[in-house]
């Protein structure tokens, strides 16, 4: 297994007044998920642009991609959010690289 640093950019739609509180709740949900560590986010609260970052232990970058996307989606749902039309992300929204040793 290798450690990968992963970043995922998403756009949150709908009411954004409580976005920071909601994103903090999403972060809390990562505590119970295995295989993903040190998750954090940066956000432009006015526009709903959010980037989640974290580390994933995986065999290869593709597996790291799948595991991180699944973890983000699980945390979003656990915090009471929804992901209708959850897209397939490409290299413009997901960055994966080996974690520094």
Buried (B, 14 or more C-beta within 10 A) or exposed (E): EEBBBBBBBBEBEEEBEEBEEBBEBBBEBBEEBEBBEEBEBEBEBEEBEBBBBBBBBBEEBEBBBEBBBEBBBBBBEBBEBEEEEEEEBEEEBBBBEEBEE
